[in-house]
Amino acid sequence: MSADPSARAEELRRHIAYHNQRYYVFDDPEIADDEYDALLDELRAIEAAHPELVTPDSPTQRVGAAPVSSLEKVTHELPMLSLANARSADELRAWVDRMRNHLAREGIEDPEFTYVCEPKVDGLAISLRYEDGVFVRGATRGNGEIGEDVTHNLRTIPSIPLRIADAPPVLEVRGEVYMSLPDFQALNERRAEQGLSTFMNPRNSAAGTIRQLDPKLAAERPLSLWAYALGVVDGLRFARHSEGLDWLREHGFPVNRDIVKLDSEEAVVAQCLDWQERRGSLDFEIDGVVVKVDDLELQRRLGVVGRDPRWAIAWKFPPTTKVTTLKSVEWNVGKFGDLRPFAVLEPVQVGGVTVKLATLHNEEDIARKDLRVGEEVIVLRAGDVIPQVVSPAPHVAEQANRPPIPRPPDLCPRCGTPTVKPEGHIFTMCPNRVCPGRSWQLLKHFVSRGAMDIDGLGEKQVAQLMEAGLVRTAADFYRLDPEALLELEGWGEISVERILKAIETSKTRPFGRVLFAIGIEEVGEVTGRNLAQQFRTIDALMNATPEQVEATPGVGEKMAHTILEQLNDEHMVALVEDLRSHGIQFELEGPPPGEGHLAGQTFVLTGTLPDLTREEATERILAAGGRVTSSVSKKTSYVVAGASPGSKLAKAERLEVPVLDEPGLLELLDPAS
Ligand code: IVH
């Protein structure tokens, strides 16, 4: 480690760039998030003490640049092209025939094509210019000839390298900036909560973000990049497109891992259909597959017609938006009493799934979109995201002859309690703490996967138990009587026994999960776990001051107050007592930090263990004082490997980290047995 601040700053920037690549490009980080943050903190400290050492490509400079007054025009040295479409296997074959005919005229008979198939990510095309390895300018595609300078916003995207090693003097990288579906959904939920307009789709939200003048906005919205091509390059030559992609990946650019090289049209068609099938399971939106000829000499010979290269084509998937009729608007009561509107639609097929219901976010959003019952609307279904109503259909220009959608009901649709709209709150609420609509949401949440994970209890069974009067609060699950269950429709001996066993098993869920499961506003899975680690017992947490709660990672001032207020509410206090009397965990097992016989030891789990789930193994290691991290480094004490281990096992072997199987781990956890 260098003592000279200037040299140390350089060293840190190199390390940080390397770890960025491990994380964003290879999806295989070598260090934990807190170690990464420590590097960044150290660099920030050096730069604060020596402002003259700050460089524009420093990772500390991603945020905080001043807003620009307008977006400057940028002329692309090489135009950014678009793509012709194919919508069927026949159209794809016709494309290949056109290429063959064109090459035959050029005197090339029977060319051998290797194709590169890339997911066509639905975002926006951008160009990144590097000079001597430093990111100097980023631009949108614009009309292909002239785009806009959006360097200030692109800089905020963590997966875009600000500097690259062994770079040629000039390098232009092209790719697609996009917003992942989970990020998009979270952003829209956040905006709905704040009473802001929601974005129509991930593409619009990425496009709207990238053209902002103030980079602070872009920094708050999680954008990502897939690099898919080189533009102007001075001092680097490749024979194949795929070699360029490999080079990009090796130099720190995120290149999609699903990209494949294929040798025949049939294989390409099969690949396109396969992605079409699987598109819903990706966590970003793709609207097709881009098929490119790999050989760059053939690409050059094939050339461009208009704006479309002859050497590439976009296989387009059927759309995920559809027009249908809005039949009515209904209201759901949320976990915390919020009245949430949803649309009942004339059933319609969207991207292979029948959609009958769609979210409408909140009352402001309905008014803003000016939807009317009986009119046609556009519905969007993207991946696993809940379908949403985007807008009235384009031809529905005159809305005047239908009444606007009524405001939220004055009485709760589930329990009839008069609704209220608290000052500054976006949602109208049912104030009844024991409203069955609200309880249903809370109980569904309690039994769900990330929470108490009670197998066999889903929304249907919970509704049944509530209707039969067997369950009102979460503690009632632990009082269920097998006789009463057997009387329910559809419940036999086997299923009753299985469910009771699953309920019993849920008593072993660790305290952090319990905190998440009982339904405290603002407490998600991660915050639940962090609060448990910070306070260790429910009593310590309930009696904490807001300042102490705020000291928990990820908890802000307002959140700390909400958490304490909710935890000390009389219904919650009663629920906690009731659950505790049934043996639910309200304390973190195991030794305080730094103690226990595995204290100081770090474990990485990979593959499937024969008996223990990954979570059980993690909990037992934590209970013995050890730590579990996600990536192998020289500092890892043990890698625990089960069946089908990933690259982590290979890495452990390379770094000579000891590898354990399940019996080996159990032995270490409990040496006496
Ligand atoms: S290549 C050949 N590769 O699709 C020149 N484009 O319709 C075209 N896109 O503007 C660019 N993923 O926004 C290429 N893997 C990919 C792509 C991709 C998405 C977008 C890009 C472009 C549009 C062309």
Boltz pocket constraint, residues with backbone or C-beta under 6 A from the ligand:
constraints:
  - pocket:
      binder: B
      contacts: [[A, 80], [A, 81], [A, 82], [A, 83], [A, 118], [A, 119], [A, 120], [A, 121], [A, 122], [A, 123], [A, 124], [A, 125], [A, 141], [A, 175], [A, 176], [A, 228], [A, 229], [A, 290], [A, 309], [A, 312], [A, 314]]
      max_distance: 6.0
